[in-house]
Amino acid sequence: MKILRWDMPGLGSTDFSKYKDRFQFKAQLGARLNSPVANPQLLQVHSYEENDDLLLLEMEYAPGGSLAEQRTLHPGWLARMG
């Protein structure tokens, strides 16, 4: 679950607007890429909600840390996947 609130520390109104656009884009892209059949190589987007100044993006859980962490722990792993 990704949660974004406009009053999060270090987040101004301009930043919130940018992140809001990114959240919406991720939700729409996830829906398009996994429709009509889910792709097992992509995380599933379960729902997107916007409630005033609160954004929620519910996605499938992916164990193993972030992409940045994986790149640090295993240099070159992405190149080997291709």
Residue pairs with C-beta under 8 A, 6 or more apart in sequence:
1 56
1 57
1 58
1 59
2 23
2 55
2 56
2 57
2 59
3 54
3 55
3 56
3 57
4 11
4 16
4 19
4 20
4 23
4 54
4 55
5 11
5 53
5 54
5 55
6 13
6 16
6 53
6 54
7 53
11 19
16 53
19 55
20 50
20 55
23 48
23 55
23 57
24 48
24 50
26 45
26 57
27 45
27 48
27 57
30 42
30 43
30 44
30 45
30 59
31 45
33 39
33 42
34 42
34 44
34 45
38 44
43 59
43 60
43 62
44 59
44 60
45 57
45 58
45 59
45 60
46 58
46 59
46 60
47 56
47 57
47 58
48 55
48 56
48 57
48 58
49 55
49 56
49 58
50 56
64 70
65 73
70 77
71 77
71 78
